[in-house]
């Protein structure tokens, strides 16, 4: 059969085409548009004769109506690790396999995580802004140095221990940190020894860690997971790092904890956003706090990671086209 790939990705179809040019019959590839560019009604029209949908978290939400508008959909392929932008139950009910794209950004997100940890511990932005806006006297500068910390000797708690969490652990060990982790399925003893990590329950990890780094997917169990109750279990003056999803953290609770000193810092690559004329802007009570460090969801967007993402994603679609079973199915 002639496959038709409908793409909700922000990249051009020209960047996708080369992965299929050598096939005896190349698929038809069309660009449908991102969430900011297309209505749900137009999305239904776009996927009507699709056999594959390429998507990512900033595409239209694939609900039962859009999924039900397809006649011969064989695969929904996410270009990202996260796949919250689909009604997974509806896809399963309709017999539509959904695949994510794990591991492609592990190195880049892990490096970004360590950067945020160091920027937060060293109060890099606070120091830079004060220096630019007000200048320093030497006693003030010396006092500001005494408000910063080293990573060496700190306990880093990794919440979620997939491919990204493992890479973070490897890098943190180089800095001399003690690494704790929590995961539904505990690693084997040999794996823990090899990585130099210790398993803890969630409550133990929160209470023992100087830094808690979040690497879990967004779902019903993790939404709002780090809120007032979780923060209350953490060490006074602890740091939170979030390179996962904004909704996992209750930003109002973190803001309060940063203001009253319960937390000493929060470093995030994700934040609550509002959409204005197709552009995203941060909308959060965290903005303006000098113990908050923000990057605009770019942790996994290095050149190397984007190449790995596209290659792995398209290879999975190729498997379907040549009659092999796609990998990374999340609704088996």
Secondary structure by P-SEA (a helix, b strand, c coil): cbbbbbbccccccccccccccccccccbbbbccccccccaaaaaaaaccccbbbcccccccccaaaaaacccccccccccccccccaaaaaaaabbbbbbbcccaaaaaaaaaaaaaaaaaaaaaaaaaaaacccccaaaaaaaaaaccccccbbbbbccccaaaaaaaaaaaaabbbbbbcccccccaaaaaaabbbbbcaaaaaacccbbbbbccccccccccccaaaaaacccbbbbbbcccccccaaaaaaaaaaacccccccccccbbbbcccbbbbbcccccccccccccccccccaaaaaaaaaaaaaaaaaaaacccccccccc
